[in-house]
Amino acid sequence: MTQGDAHLLVVDDDERIRGLLQKFLIRNGFLVSVARDGAQARRLLAGLEFDMIVLDVMMPGIDGISLTRELRQKMQTPILLLTAKGETASRIEGFEAGADDYLGKPFEPKELLLRINAILRRVPVIRADAAPKVLHLGPVRYDMDRGELWRGPDPVRLTATEAALMRLFSAHPGHAISREKLVADLGRDDAAQERAVDVQITRLRRKIEDDPKQPRYLQTVRGEGYMLQPD
């Protein structure tokens, strides 16, 4: 596997370190996603496939070793632990939890890069499709394959137009889609239908957002249209 093919997840509660690692690894050819804690990492891992996880041990909530132990029950994605602890006992605990390697802080970025590449070379990783299958919108999740919206254990009924909008937005998460394109993709070539799209967006927000008047996930991008911004 080459660096350009590898998608890494960096999990660290320190925003500065998280940002520095992301920039450094991107400069070295990786695709990099980040999470601020174990809970956010869980959500990303539920919807995306990664080639490797770079995981800080000392975090609030679930710590890195506990999360490693949890993840090992359901996936074999390589895990590199980062920690300020240098004791032998801590390293052993990390390996026993299922980590592939262990790097103590502070460390030289080049050493991190060498360890990541070494792990990727020796661990066979089989990936199906790196595209997300499930998008998380707070307590709501959208199953892309089935076209289903769920709030917790309960399905959320979508009209045909709402379902079509969700398919369009989920295909381009984080990117604004203009009203004109939404109208065209919905098979309506009448410009007057743009207002109808606005109404459908309002209705869809009621099913997604905790506060539809202040949308967090289905956002209005001034001058550009609408954008679905999952967790």
GROMACS elastic network, one bead per residue, 0.5 to 0.9 nm:
[ bonds ]
;  ai    aj funct       b0    kb
    1     4     6  0.83005   500
    1     5     6  0.64349   500
    1     6     6  0.71636   500
    1   120     6  0.68135   500
    1   121     6  0.67476   500
    1   124     6  0.85754   500
    1   125     6  0.83974   500
    2     5     6  0.53694   500
    2     6     6  0.67028   500
    2    29     6  0.87834   500
    2    30     6  0.89178   500
    2   117     6  0.86405   500
    2   120     6  0.84703   500
    2   121     6  0.86872   500
    3     6     6  0.52490   500
    3     7     6  0.83852   500
    3    28     6  0.76212   500
    3    29     6  0.54522   500
    3    30     6  0.53490   500
    3    31     6  0.82900   500
    3   117     6  0.76885   500
    3   120     6  0.87487   500
    4     7     6  0.82000   500
    4    28     6  0.86732   500
    4    29     6  0.51753   500
    4    30     6  0.54018   500
    4    31     6  0.70857   500
    5    29     6  0.85475   500
    5    30     6  0.72465   500
    5    31     6  0.77267   500
    5    51     6  0.87612   500
    6    29     6  0.84602   500
    6    30     6  0.57688   500
    6    31     6  0.62589   500
    6    32     6  0.84778   500
    6    50     6  0.75981   500
    6    51     6  0.56677   500
    6    52     6  0.77539   500
    6   120     6  0.84140   500
    7    30     6  0.61966   500
    7    32     6  0.57106   500
    7    33     6  0.75777   500
    7    49     6  0.80114   500
    7    50     6  0.52491   500
    7    51     6  0.53616   500
    7    52     6  0.69075   500
    7    53     6  0.89243   500
    7   130     6  0.84095   500
    8    25     6  0.87167   500
    8    30     6  0.69807   500
    8    31     6  0.61934   500
    8    33     6  0.62590   500
    8    34     6  0.83150   500
    8    50     6  0.57710   500
    8    51     6  0.59384   500
    8    52     6  0.50630   500
    8    53     6  0.57918   500
    8    54     6  0.72376   500
    9    31     6  0.87563   500
    9    32     6  0.59226   500
    9    34     6  0.55204   500
    9    35     6  0.73446   500
    9    41     6  0.80096   500
    9    44     6  0.86598   500
    9    45     6  0.87344   500
    9    50     6  0.65938   500
    9    51     6  0.81982   500
    9    52     6  0.64482   500
    9    54     6  0.60881   500
    9    55     6  0.80177   500
   10    18     6  0.69696   500
   10    21     6  0.76784   500
   10    22     6  0.72966   500
   10    32     6  0.71727   500
   10    33     6  0.63074   500
   10    35     6  0.62760   500
   10    36     6  0.85577   500
   10    41     6  0.86427   500
   10    52     6  0.87432   500
   10    53     6  0.60411   500
   10    55     6  0.60414   500
   10    56     6  0.82019   500
   11    18     6  0.72017   500
   11    33     6  0.87003   500
   11    34     6  0.57770   500
   11    36     6  0.58286   500
   11    37     6  0.61825   500
   11    38     6  0.73334   500
   11    40     6  0.86679   500
   11    41     6  0.67408   500
   11    53     6  0.75560   500
   11    54     6  0.62129   500
   11    56     6  0.60149   500
   11    64     6  0.86413   500
   12    15     6  0.72634   500
   12    17     6  0.72821   500
   12    18     6  0.56858   500
   12    34     6  0.78921   500
   12    35     6  0.65984   500
   12    36     6  0.53357   500
   12    37     6  0.61874   500
   12    38     6  0.86256   500
   12    54     6  0.84893   500
   12    55     6  0.65156   500
   12    56     6  0.51609   500
   12    57     6  0.82743   500
   12    58     6  0.83920   500
   12    59     6  0.70914   500
   12    82     6  0.87953   500
   13    16     6  0.89337   500
   13    17     6  0.83263   500
   13    18     6  0.73668   500
   13    35     6  0.77983   500
   13    37     6  0.55310   500
   13    38     6  0.89055   500
   13    56     6  0.77724   500
   13    58     6  0.83213   500
   13    59     6  0.59158   500
   13    60     6  0.75815   500
   14    17     6  0.54523   500
   14    18     6  0.60037   500
   14    19     6  0.86027   500
   14    36     6  0.73532   500
   14    59     6  0.87139   500
   15    19     6  0.60703   500
   15    20     6  0.85601   500
   15    36     6  0.72490   500
   16    19     6  0.52493   500
   16    20     6  0.61744   500
   16    21     6  0.86221   500
   17    20     6  0.50846   500
   17    21     6  0.60446   500
   17    22     6  0.84629   500
   18    21     6  0.53490   500
   18    22     6  0.61914   500
   18    23     6  0.87497   500
   18    34     6  0.70148   500
   18    35     6  0.81352   500
   18    36     6  0.77750   500
   19    22     6  0.51258   500
   19    23     6  0.62185   500
   19    24     6  0.85649   500
   19    34     6  0.82788   500
   20    23     6  0.52623   500
   20    24     6  0.60704   500
   20    25     6  0.85545   500
   21    24     6  0.50950   500
   21    25     6  0.59952   500
   21    26     6  0.83857   500
   21   109     6  0.80744   500
   22    25     6  0.53432   500
   22    26     6  0.60397   500
   22    27     6  0.85474   500
   22    30     6  0.89886   500
   22    31     6  0.88473   500
   22    32     6  0.60735   500
   22    33     6  0.74515   500
   22    34     6  0.72448   500
   23    26     6  0.51864   500
   23    27     6  0.61314   500
   23    28     6  0.86675   500
   23    32     6  0.85297   500
   24    27     6  0.51873   500
   24    28     6  0.64278   500
   24   109     6  0.77702   500
   25    29     6  0.65607   500
   25    30     6  0.56501   500
   25    31     6  0.77839   500
   25    32     6  0.70608   500
   25   109     6  0.89609   500
   25   113     6  0.76668   500
   26    29     6  0.52167   500
   26    31     6  0.60311   500
   26    32     6  0.63694   500
   27    30     6  0.73776   500
   28   113     6  0.82953   500
   33    44     6  0.87176   500
   34    40     6  0.88716   500
   34    41     6  0.79113   500
   34    44     6  0.89205   500
   35    38     6  0.75176   500
   35    39     6  0.84153   500
   35    40     6  0.55341   500
   35    41     6  0.53216   500
   35    44     6  0.79329   500
   36    39     6  0.82800   500
   36    40     6  0.64846   500
   36    41     6  0.75251   500
   36    59     6  0.88360   500
   37    40     6  0.55833   500
   37    41     6  0.62640   500
   37    42     6  0.87968   500
   37    56     6  0.88867   500
   37    59     6  0.66024   500
   37    60     6  0.71835   500
   37    61     6  0.75730   500
   37    62     6  0.77806   500
   37    63     6  0.84293   500
   37    64     6  0.89711   500
   38    42     6  0.61314   500
   38    43     6  0.87856   500
   38    59     6  0.77891   500
   38    60     6  0.83073   500
   38    61     6  0.71170   500
   38    62     6  0.57247   500
   38    63     6  0.70737   500
   38    64     6  0.74167   500
   38    67     6  0.67488   500
   39    42     6  0.51767   500
   39    43     6  0.65924   500
   39    44     6  0.89341   500
   39    61     6  0.80161   500
   39    62     6  0.76361   500
   40    43     6  0.51613   500
   40    44     6  0.63577   500
   40    45     6  0.86360   500
   40   231     6  0.78115   500
   41    44     6  0.51644   500
   41    45     6  0.60577   500
   41    46     6  0.85277   500
   42    45     6  0.51217   500
   42    46     6  0.61175   500
   42    47     6  0.89334   500
   42    67     6  0.87671   500
   42    71     6  0.88488   500
   43    46     6  0.51543   500
   43    47     6  0.67729   500
   43    48     6  0.87353   500
   43   135     6  0.87041   500
   43   136     6  0.68945   500
   43   231     6  0.74467   500
   44    47     6  0.54732   500
   44    48     6  0.58304   500
   44    49     6  0.84765   500
   44   132     6  0.89989   500
   44   135     6  0.86449   500
   44   136     6  0.82494   500
   44   231     6  0.76037   500
   45    48     6  0.52347   500
   45    49     6  0.64446   500
   45    50     6  0.75601   500
   46    49     6  0.81059   500
   46   132     6  0.87064   500
   46   133     6  0.84779   500
   46   134     6  0.70482   500
   46   135     6  0.85446   500
   46   136     6  0.86676   500
   47   131     6  0.83715   500
   47   133     6  0.54481   500
   47   135     6  0.60393   500
   47   136     6  0.76564   500
   48   129     6  0.88978   500
   48   130     6  0.63692   500
   48   131     6  0.66001   500
   48   133     6  0.69955   500
   48   134     6  0.77935   500
   48   135     6  0.88877   500
   49    77     6  0.87339   500
   49   127     6  0.72796   500
   49   128     6  0.83709   500
   49   129     6  0.76085   500
   49   130     6  0.55059   500
   49   131     6  0.77224   500
   49   132     6  0.74908   500
   50    53     6  0.71354   500
   50    77     6  0.70566   500
   50    78     6  0.89719   500
   50   127     6  0.82728   500
   50   130     6  0.74939   500
   51    77     6  0.61987   500
   51    78     6  0.69867   500
   51   120     6  0.78375   500
   51   125     6  0.65589   500
   51   126     6  0.85201   500
   51   127     6  0.78773   500
   52    77     6  0.56965   500
   52    79     6  0.58982   500
   52    80     6  0.77387   500
   52   116     6  0.81588   500
   52   119     6  0.86462   500
   52   120     6  0.77568   500
   52   125     6  0.89772   500
   53    77     6  0.71222   500
   53    78     6  0.62480   500
   53    80     6  0.62400   500
   53    81     6  0.83318   500
   54    78     6  0.86400   500
   54    79     6  0.59604   500
   54    81     6  0.60318   500
   54    82     6  0.71349   500
   54   116     6  0.86079   500
   55    64     6  0.60569   500
   55    65     6  0.87279   500
   55    67     6  0.89396   500
   55    68     6  0.84206   500
   55    79     6  0.69284   500
   55    80     6  0.60798   500
   55    82     6  0.58477   500
   55    83     6  0.85896   500
   56    59     6  0.68206   500
   56    63     6  0.78409   500
   56    64     6  0.56043   500
   56    65     6  0.86263   500
   56    80     6  0.85359   500
   56    81     6  0.57235   500
   56    83     6  0.57758   500
   56    84     6  0.89358   500
   57    63     6  0.55268   500
   57    65     6  0.59239   500
   57    66     6  0.86407   500
   57    67     6  0.89128   500
   57    81     6  0.63128   500
   57    82     6  0.58944   500
   57    83     6  0.52409   500
   57    84     6  0.82209   500
   57    85     6  0.87079   500
   57    94     6  0.87002   500
   58    62     6  0.88762   500
   58    63     6  0.56641   500
   58    64     6  0.64183   500
   58    65     6  0.86090   500
   58    82     6  0.84355   500
   58    83     6  0.64854   500
   58    84     6  0.78507   500
   58    85     6  0.87837   500
   59    62     6  0.67642   500
   59    63     6  0.50506   500
   59    64     6  0.68314   500
   60    63     6  0.65267   500
   62    65     6  0.83549   500
   62    66     6  0.63145   500
   62    67     6  0.63458   500
   63    66     6  0.54514   500
   63    67     6  0.61800   500
   63    68     6  0.86330   500
   64    67     6  0.50564   500
   64    68     6  0.60217   500
   64    69     6  0.85870   500
   64    81     6  0.72422   500
   64    82     6  0.84859   500
   64    83     6  0.89098   500
   64    94     6  0.85404   500
   65    69     6  0.62203   500
   65    70     6  0.86326   500
   65    81     6  0.79868   500
   65    93     6  0.74791   500
   65    94     6  0.57279   500
   65    95     6  0.89201   500
   65    97     6  0.63191   500
   65    98     6  0.85968   500
   65    99     6  0.82003   500
   66    69     6  0.50859   500
   66    70     6  0.62255   500
   66    71     6  0.86701   500
   66    94     6  0.89632   500
   66    97     6  0.74876   500
   67    71     6  0.60517   500
   67    72     6  0.85133   500
   67    97     6  0.88034   500
   68    71     6  0.51423   500
   68    72     6  0.60921   500
   68    73     6  0.88956   500
   68    79     6  0.74464   500
   68    81     6  0.87692   500
   68    94     6  0.79525   500
   68    97     6  0.60032   500
   68    98     6  0.63862   500
   68    99     6  0.66709   500
   69    72     6  0.53077   500
   69    73     6  0.69276   500
   69    94     6  0.86744   500
   69    96     6  0.83868   500
   69    98     6  0.63115   500
   69    99     6  0.84219   500
   70    73     6  0.56235   500
   70    74     6  0.76093   500
   70    97     6  0.84892   500
   71    74     6  0.56037   500
   71    75     6  0.58649   500
   71    76     6  0.78731   500
   71    77     6  0.84706   500
   71    98     6  0.87752   500
   72    75     6  0.53328   500
   72    76     6  0.61369   500
   72    77     6  0.81646   500
   72    97     6  0.76822   500
   72    98     6  0.63238   500
   72    99     6  0.87020   500
   73    76     6  0.84254   500
   75    78     6  0.89856   500
   76    79     6  0.85971   500
   76    98     6  0.89073   500
   76   125     6  0.85571   500
   77   123     6  0.89170   500
   77   125     6  0.74254   500
   78    98     6  0.88448   500
   78    99     6  0.71311   500
   78   100     6  0.59599   500
   78   101     6  0.86067   500
   78   119     6  0.73532   500
   78   120     6  0.79455   500
   78   123     6  0.73031   500
   78   125     6  0.84742   500
   79    98     6  0.78128   500
   79    99     6  0.50886   500
   79   100     6  0.54021   500
   79   101     6  0.68884   500
   79   102     6  0.86951   500
   79   119     6  0.88970   500
   80    99     6  0.60890   500
   80   100     6  0.58277   500
   80   102     6  0.56351   500
   80   103     6  0.73430   500
   80   115     6  0.84043   500
   80   116     6  0.76649   500
   80   119     6  0.85979   500
   81    91     6  0.89645   500
   81    94     6  0.73550   500
   81    99     6  0.67082   500
   81   100     6  0.80612   500
   81   101     6  0.63700   500
   81   103     6  0.61651   500
   81   104     6  0.82156   500
   82    85     6  0.87040   500
   82   101     6  0.89787   500
   82   102     6  0.61869   500
   82   103     6  0.50870   500
   82   104     6  0.57050   500
   82   105     6  0.65875   500
   83    86     6  0.75630   500
   83   102     6  0.79579   500
   83   103     6  0.66799   500
   83   105     6  0.54483   500
   83   106     6  0.83276   500
   84   103     6  0.87223   500
   84   104     6  0.54585   500
   84   106     6  0.68774   500
   85    88     6  0.88567   500
   85    90     6  0.68414   500
   85    91     6  0.83570   500
   85   104     6  0.63666   500
   85   105     6  0.73967   500
   86    89     6  0.85506   500
   86    90     6  0.70782   500
   86    91     6  0.74217   500
   86   103     6  0.86924   500
   86   104     6  0.59309   500
   86   105     6  0.81067   500
   87    90     6  0.54295   500
   87    91     6  0.66752   500
   87    92     6  0.88810   500
   88    91     6  0.51718   500
   88    92     6  0.62055   500
   88    93     6  0.86204   500
   89    92     6  0.51121   500
   89    93     6  0.61449   500
   89    94     6  0.86642   500
   90    93     6  0.50254   500
   90    94     6  0.62422   500
   90    95     6  0.87383   500
   91    94     6  0.50995   500
   91    95     6  0.63120   500
   91    96     6  0.85959   500
   91   101     6  0.87880   500
   91   102     6  0.65912   500
   91   103     6  0.88313   500
   92    95     6  0.51339   500
   92    96     6  0.60383   500
   92    97     6  0.85320   500
   93    96     6  0.50687   500
   93    97     6  0.61710   500
   93    98     6  0.88261   500
   94    97     6  0.51121   500
   94    98     6  0.66193   500
   94    99     6  0.56757   500
   94   100     6  0.86408   500
   94   101     6  0.83064   500
   94   102     6  0.74104   500
   95    98     6  0.51297   500
   95   100     6  0.67364   500
   95   101     6  0.72609   500
   95   102     6  0.79031   500
   96    99     6  0.72664   500
   99   102     6  0.72914   500
  100   119     6  0.74487   500
  101   115     6  0.78466   500
  101   116     6  0.89508   500
  101   119     6  0.79587   500
  103   106     6  0.86460   500
  103   107     6  0.73389   500
  103   111     6  0.87686   500
  103   112     6  0.75257   500
  103   115     6  0.86197   500
  104   107     6  0.64459   500
  105   108     6  0.87749   500
  107   110     6  0.84605   500
  107   111     6  0.70005   500
  107   112     6  0.73289   500
  108   111     6  0.53155   500
  108   112     6  0.67054   500
  108   113     6  0.89117   500
  109   112     6  0.50830   500
  109   113     6  0.62860   500
  109   114     6  0.87325   500
  110   114     6  0.61999   500
  110   115     6  0.86538   500
  111   114     6  0.50514   500
  111   115     6  0.61918   500
  111   116     6  0.85841   500
  112   115     6  0.51814   500
  112   116     6  0.61328   500
  112   117     6  0.86361   500
  113   116     6  0.51729   500
  113   117     6  0.62081   500
  113   118     6  0.85437   500
  114   117     6  0.52565   500
  114   118     6  0.60733   500
  114   119     6  0.86660   500
  115   119     6  0.61701   500
  115   120     6  0.85994   500
  116   119     6  0.52490   500
  116   120     6  0.62206   500
  116   121     6  0.86454   500
  117   120     6  0.50754   500
  117   121     6  0.61017   500
  117   122     6  0.87289   500
  118   121     6  0.51843   500
  118   122     6  0.63818   500
  118   123     6  0.86044   500
  119   122     6  0.53254   500
  119   123     6  0.58601   500
  120   123     6  0.54300   500
  120   124     6  0.73014   500
  120   125     6  0.78692   500
  121   124     6  0.74503   500
  127   130     6  0.70817   500
  128   131     6  0.89599   500
  129   132     6  0.80314   500
  130   133     6  0.88047   500
  132   135     6  0.68352   500
  132   144     6  0.78424   500
  132   170     6  0.89855   500
  133   142     6  0.83922   500
  133   143     6  0.62031   500
  133   144     6  0.52846   500
  133   145     6  0.64015   500
  134   141     6  0.66176   500
  134   142     6  0.55195   500
  134   144     6  0.57632   500
  134   145     6  0.80759   500
  135   140     6  0.84986   500
  135   141     6  0.55455   500
  135   142     6  0.50936   500
  135   143     6  0.66947   500
  135   144     6  0.74417   500
  135   170     6  0.75569   500
  135   173     6  0.88280   500
  135   230     6  0.61152   500
  135   231     6  0.75878   500
  136   139     6  0.73265   500
  136   140     6  0.60465   500
  136   142     6  0.64976   500
  136   230     6  0.55817   500
  136   231     6  0.56320   500
  137   141     6  0.56844   500
  137   142     6  0.78111   500
  137   208     6  0.71835   500
  137   209     6  0.80822   500
  137   216     6  0.85771   500
  137   217     6  0.62741   500
  137   229     6  0.78845   500
  137   230     6  0.51069   500
  137   231     6  0.58025   500
  138   141     6  0.75049   500
  138   208     6  0.85545   500
  138   209     6  0.83119   500
  138   210     6  0.86453   500
  138   217     6  0.83472   500
  138   230     6  0.79754   500
  138   231     6  0.68778   500
  139   150     6  0.84096   500
  139   151     6  0.58254   500
  139   152     6  0.61579   500
  139   208     6  0.86772   500
  139   210     6  0.89769   500
  140   149     6  0.70937   500
  140   150     6  0.55649   500
  140   152     6  0.65058   500
  140   207     6  0.87114   500
  140   208     6  0.64538   500
  140   209     6  0.84518   500
  141   148     6  0.83583   500
  141   149     6  0.59042   500
  141   150     6  0.53173   500
  141   151     6  0.64935   500
  141   152     6  0.78632   500
  141   208     6  0.88514   500
  142   146     6  0.86266   500
  142   147     6  0.69962   500
  142   148     6  0.57521   500
  142   150     6  0.63592   500
  142   151     6  0.89608   500
  142   166     6  0.83357   500
  142   170     6  0.83480   500
  143   146     6  0.55543   500
  143   147     6  0.55278   500
  143   148     6  0.51657   500
  143   149     6  0.64012   500
  143   150     6  0.80689   500
  144   147     6  0.50310   500
  144   148     6  0.70581   500
  144   149     6  0.88707   500
  144   166     6  0.87003   500
  144   167     6  0.72395   500
  144   170     6  0.71302   500
  144   171     6  0.84769   500
  145   148     6  0.80519   500
  146   149     6  0.88944   500
  147   163     6  0.68933   500
  147   164     6  0.88199   500
  147   166     6  0.77604   500
  147   167     6  0.69452   500
  148   155     6  0.73430   500
  148   156     6  0.76012   500
  148   157     6  0.82189   500
  148   158     6  0.81171   500
  148   163     6  0.80636   500
  149   154     6  0.87731   500
  149   155     6  0.59971   500
  149   156     6  0.53017   500
  149   157     6  0.73055   500
  149   158     6  0.76139   500
  149   163     6  0.88057   500
  149   166     6  0.89330   500
  149   207     6  0.89133   500
  149   208     6  0.87384   500
  150   153     6  0.66885   500
  150   154     6  0.56061   500
  150   156     6  0.52845   500
  150   157     6  0.86217   500
  151   154     6  0.53392   500
  151   155     6  0.62642   500
  151   156     6  0.65629   500
  151   207     6  0.87982   500
  151   208     6  0.83936   500
  152   155     6  0.80007   500
  156   207     6  0.72253   500
  157   207     6  0.86632   500
  158   161     6  0.78396   500
  158   162     6  0.55516   500
  158   163     6  0.55916   500
  158   204     6  0.81555   500
  158   207     6  0.86022   500
  159   162     6  0.50812   500
  159   163     6  0.60311   500
  159   164     6  0.85284   500
  160   163     6  0.51336   500
  160   164     6  0.62118   500
  160   165     6  0.87074   500
  161   164     6  0.50213   500
  161   165     6  0.61905   500
  161   166     6  0.86606   500
  161   186     6  0.77252   500
  161   200     6  0.74623   500
  162   165     6  0.50429   500
  162   166     6  0.62058   500
  162   167     6  0.86800   500
  162   200     6  0.67274   500
  162   201     6  0.78778   500
  162   203     6  0.81856   500
  162   204     6  0.62772   500
  163   166     6  0.51402   500
  163   167     6  0.63261   500
  163   168     6  0.87708   500
  164   167     6  0.51580   500
  164   168     6  0.63607   500
  164   169     6  0.87721   500
  164   185     6  0.88325   500
  164   186     6  0.70547   500
  165   168     6  0.50874   500
  165   169     6  0.61341   500
  165   170     6  0.84342   500
  165   182     6  0.76305   500
  165   185     6  0.89881   500
  165   186     6  0.78081   500
  165   200     6  0.85899   500
  165   201     6  0.82680   500
  165   204     6  0.86940   500
  166   169     6  0.51469   500
  166   170     6  0.58055   500
  166   171     6  0.83999   500
  166   204     6  0.87139   500
  166   228     6  0.86576   500
  167   170     6  0.52983   500
  167   171     6  0.62362   500
  168   171     6  0.54404   500
  168   172     6  0.70139   500
  168   177     6  0.87181   500
  168   182     6  0.78590   500
  168   185     6  0.80173   500
  168   186     6  0.89893   500
  169   172     6  0.54194   500
  169   173     6  0.60377   500
  169   174     6  0.86513   500
  169   175     6  0.82270   500
  169   176     6  0.85516   500
  169   177     6  0.76693   500
  169   218     6  0.88993   500
  169   226     6  0.85271   500
  169   227     6  0.68589   500
  169   228     6  0.57182   500
  170   173     6  0.53186   500
  170   174     6  0.89336   500
  170   228     6  0.69725   500
  170   230     6  0.89180   500
  172   175     6  0.56722   500
  172   176     6  0.80758   500
  172   177     6  0.83603   500
  172   227     6  0.83310   500
  172   228     6  0.77714   500
  173   176     6  0.82483   500
  173   227     6  0.70129   500
  173   228     6  0.53080   500
  173   229     6  0.58318   500
  173   230     6  0.69442   500
  174   227     6  0.60871   500
  174   228     6  0.57913   500
  174   230     6  0.75042   500
  175   226     6  0.81813   500
  175   227     6  0.55619   500
  175   228     6  0.71612   500
  175   229     6  0.79922   500
  176   219     6  0.86351   500
  176   220     6  0.82417   500
  176   221     6  0.66079   500
  176   224     6  0.61728   500
  176   225     6  0.57473   500
  176   226     6  0.51372   500
  176   228     6  0.75790   500
  177   180     6  0.83357   500
  177   181     6  0.65648   500
  177   182     6  0.68366   500
  177   221     6  0.88163   500
  177   224     6  0.67442   500
  177   225     6  0.52553   500
  177   226     6  0.53535   500
  177   227     6  0.61533   500
  178   181     6  0.52743   500
  178   182     6  0.63136   500
  178   183     6  0.86565   500
  178   223     6  0.84444   500
  178   224     6  0.54259   500
  178   226     6  0.64215   500
  178   227     6  0.88468   500
  179   182     6  0.50398   500
  179   183     6  0.60786   500
  179   184     6  0.85538   500
  179   194     6  0.58931   500
  179   195     6  0.87339   500
  179   197     6  0.71809   500
  179   198     6  0.81549   500
  179   224     6  0.80667   500
  179   225     6  0.55905   500
  179   226     6  0.74785   500
  180   183     6  0.51751   500
  180   184     6  0.61992   500
  180   185     6  0.86025   500
  180   189     6  0.86936   500
  180   191     6  0.73829   500
  180   193     6  0.89533   500
  180   194     6  0.68439   500
  180   225     6  0.85907   500
  181   185     6  0.59217   500
  181   186     6  0.83530   500
  182   185     6  0.51375   500
  182   186     6  0.60074   500
  182   187     6  0.86542   500
  182   188     6  0.87082   500
  182   194     6  0.82115   500
  182   197     6  0.75673   500
  183   186     6  0.52157   500
  183   187     6  0.65671   500
  183   188     6  0.53123   500
  183   189     6  0.65463   500
  183   190     6  0.77560   500
  183   191     6  0.76341   500
  183   193     6  0.65552   500
  183   194     6  0.62979   500
  183   196     6  0.89403   500
  183   197     6  0.70118   500
  184   187     6  0.51640   500
  184   188     6  0.53604   500
  184   189     6  0.56234   500
  184   190     6  0.84924   500
  185   188     6  0.73558   500
  185   189     6  0.89481   500
  186   189     6  0.86525   500
  188   191     6  0.81453   500
  188   193     6  0.70144   500
  189   192     6  0.87226   500
  189   193     6  0.77980   500
  190   193     6  0.55793   500
  190   194     6  0.79855   500
  191   194     6  0.57802   500
  191   195     6  0.84701   500
  192   195     6  0.62934   500
  192   196     6  0.75713   500
  193   197     6  0.63263   500
  193   198     6  0.87907   500
  194   197     6  0.50461   500
  194   198     6  0.64979   500
  194   199     6  0.88981   500
  195   198     6  0.50336   500
  195   199     6  0.65173   500
  195   200     6  0.88270   500
  196   199     6  0.50836   500
  196   200     6  0.63414   500
  196   201     6  0.86893   500
  197   201     6  0.61268   500
  197   202     6  0.86225   500
  198   201     6  0.50729   500
  198   202     6  0.63076   500
  198   203     6  0.87908   500
  199   202     6  0.51012   500
  199   203     6  0.63940   500
  199   204     6  0.86754   500
  200   203     6  0.50771   500
  200   204     6  0.60796   500
  200   205     6  0.85562   500
  201   205     6  0.60900   500
  201   206     6  0.87493   500
  201   218     6  0.81309   500
  201   226     6  0.86195   500
  202   205     6  0.51878   500
  202   206     6  0.66133   500
  202   212     6  0.74479   500
  202   213     6  0.87730   500
  203   206     6  0.52696   500
  203   207     6  0.69919   500
  203   212     6  0.87939   500
  204   207     6  0.53030   500
  204   208     6  0.64487   500
  204   209     6  0.84901   500
  204   212     6  0.88919   500
  204   218     6  0.85129   500
  205   209     6  0.53409   500
  205   210     6  0.86077   500
  205   211     6  0.83244   500
  205   212     6  0.53234   500
  205   213     6  0.84880   500
  205   215     6  0.71258   500
  205   217     6  0.83584   500
  205   218     6  0.65898   500
  206   209     6  0.58082   500
  206   210     6  0.77073   500
  206   211     6  0.77179   500
  206   212     6  0.54380   500
  206   213     6  0.88655   500
  207   210     6  0.83773   500
  207   212     6  0.84276   500
  208   211     6  0.88071   500
  208   212     6  0.78335   500
  208   215     6  0.87425   500
  208   217     6  0.75246   500
  208   218     6  0.78505   500
  209   212     6  0.51435   500
  209   213     6  0.86008   500
  209   214     6  0.82101   500
  209   215     6  0.60186   500
  209   216     6  0.67813   500
  209   217     6  0.68373   500
  209   218     6  0.77725   500
  210   214     6  0.85592   500
  210   215     6  0.78777   500
  210   216     6  0.83787   500
  211   214     6  0.54520   500
  211   215     6  0.61846   500
  211   216     6  0.80747   500
  212   215     6  0.51446   500
  212   216     6  0.82860   500
  212   218     6  0.89375   500
  214   219     6  0.86639   500
  215   218     6  0.58882   500
  215   219     6  0.57789   500
  215   220     6  0.81997   500
  216   219     6  0.62816   500
  216   228     6  0.89311   500
  216   229     6  0.75537   500
  216   230     6  0.87688   500
  217   227     6  0.78818   500
  217   228     6  0.56014   500
  217   230     6  0.58892   500
  217   231     6  0.80873   500
  218   226     6  0.68677   500
  218   227     6  0.57226   500
  218   229     6  0.63192   500
  218   230     6  0.84465   500
  219   225     6  0.86138   500
  219   226     6  0.56503   500
  219   227     6  0.51968   500
  219   228     6  0.62985   500
  219   229     6  0.71757   500
  220   223     6  0.88189   500
  220   224     6  0.80633   500
  220   225     6  0.60187   500
  220   227     6  0.64076   500
  221   224     6  0.54068   500
  221   225     6  0.53021   500
  221   226     6  0.55676   500
  221   227     6  0.67580   500
  222   225     6  0.65690   500
  222   226     6  0.84019   500
  224   227     6  0.89150   500
